[in-house]
């Protein structure tokens, strides 16, 4: 096996499969063949890019009511109540009247994304924790989004455990914060970051 002992470049012939199965010892440091390293880096980047889709879980709801009523939540596995830092909650309202969703007094629920579509929703009672899962199965930063022309009212308390985006997607849409917003600690990035052309009150 030929090795070029350049302190900045240490590699083996990438076409020599026998060599690629070995390791090179250089100044007491074990170096894997360059082809293997590049393959590993490529795989890691691919996994990180797809991580939010691979490791997030959708929870879909199309009616109001009580958050802890599993019969109105739809997931790939059936009916489950969202309460996990990988939960992507998706609320839809195609009716003309607003939907109200009760998080139930002192209850605490953890989610990663809260995505609301269509007409008005009001969430009240309890506390929503916004968090993201870390390695080995990472998720995106937490996010609240409203894609509609009416109003998403958050009368529930919000607890920010990681940088959280607040996206008012439609210029005619509004997100209204009526509950207390708290964060874990005083780090400057533990906050809501408003994006989108819509209105935030």
N, C-alpha and C positions, 0 to 999 in steps of 0.2 A: 504494500500500500504506500503510495507516495503522499507525503505530507510536506507542505510548504511552511516552514517554521518562521512565519512572519507574525510578530506580536499582535498585529491588527487583523490578520487574515489567517484563519486556520480551517482548512477544509479538506475533504477527500474527493476523489473522483466520483461525481454523482451517478455515473453510469456503471460503476463497479458494485454490484449488489453484495458480493462477498465482503467488500470493505465496509459497506454501509451497515453491516450487521455487527461491526466491531466498534470499539471506542478508542479514541486516541488520548493518550496521557501526555500532557504538555506542561512542563514545569509544575508537576504535582496536581494539576487541575484536570478533571475528566471532561473532555469535550465531545459532544455528540456530533456525528457527521452533519454537514450543513444542510443536506437535503432533508434529513429528518427534522431538523430545527425549523426549516421553512414550512414543512408540512404541518408541524404542530402549531406554529403561529397562525397559519391560514385557517386551520380548524377552529382554533380559539376565537379568532375574529368572526368567523361565520356563526359560531354559537352565541357570541355576545350580541351580534346584530339581530339574531332571531329570538333572543331570550325573552323579550316581553310577550311575544306571541306564543312561545312554547310554554311559558311558565305562568302566565296570567290565566285566570278563569272567569268566563262571562256569567253574570247573573242577570237575567232579563225579567222585567216586570212591566205589565201594561195596565195595571189598575192601582188605585190607592189602597188604603187600609192600614194594617199593622205590619211593621217591618219583620217581626218574628213569626209571621204566618207563612210557613214554607210552601203552602199550596199555591201561592201566587208568584213564587219565584221559579224560573225555568233555567236549568243548567243542562250541560251535556249529559250529566249523570242522572237527571230527573228533577227533583224539587229539593233545594237546599237554601237555607238562610245565609246570606253573605256575612261573613265575619272573619276575614283573613286578609293579610297584607298583600295577597295575590289576587284579591277579588276585584273584578272589573264590573261594576254595577251599571246597568243600562236601563234607564226608565223611559218609556214611550207613552205619549198622550196624543191620540188622534181625535179625542172628543172635544166638544165645544166648551165643556165645563172644566174647571181646574181639578186636579187630583191632589188629595192630601195623604201624606204618608207619615204615620205616627211611629217614632222610634222608641216610644214607651218610657216616659219619665226618666228614671235614673239609669237606664240601660246604656251600655257602651258597645259600639260596633266599629270594627276596623275594616277599611277598604284601601285599595290602591287607586282606582279610578271611580269617579262618579260622573257618568255621561248621561245627560238628559236631552231628550228629543221631542219636538212637536210643541204642543200647547202647555199651559201653565202647570207647574207642580209646586206644592209647599211641603217641605219636610220640617217636622217639629218634634219636640221632646227628645230626651236622651242626648247622647254625644256621638259624633262621628270622628273616629281617629283616622288620619291619613298618613300612611306609612308605605315604605317600599321594602321588598325582600332583597337581601344581599346574596353574595355567592354561597353555594355553588349555582343557585338558580335565580339570578337577579331579575327584577322587574324595573319598569320605568320609574321616573319620579312620580309621586302622586299627582293627580290631576282632577279638577272639577271643570266640567264643560257643559254649556247649554247651547244647543243648536235649535233654536226656535225664535219666533217673533213676539212671544209674550214674556212671561216672567217666571224665573225659578227663584222661589223664596226659601232661604235656608234659615228657618227659625230655630233649628237645632244648634247646639254648641258644636264648634269645630276644634279639634285638637291636632296640631300640626307636629308630626314627628320627623318630617323630612321636607325639604324644599318642595312646595306645592304650587302647581300652575293653576290659574283660574282663567278659563278661556270662554269669553262671550262671543260665540262664533258669528252670529248674524248681527248686522248693524242695527236691526230693529229689536233685538233681544235685550233682556235685562236680567242680571242676577242681583238679588237683594239679600244682603246679609243682615239678619235680625238677631241672631244668636251670638253668644260670646265666642271669640276666637282666641285660643291659647296655644302656646307652643312649649315643647320640652326644652327648658333652658333659655338662654338669651343669645345664642349664636345668631348673627345677622341673616344667615341663609334660612333659618327656620321661620318662614313667612309665606304669605300668599303672593304670588307674582301674577298680576293681571295681564292677559293678552287678549287679542281679538278686538274687533271694531265696536262691539256692543257696549252696553252701559252697566256699570257696577255701582250699586248703592250700598 
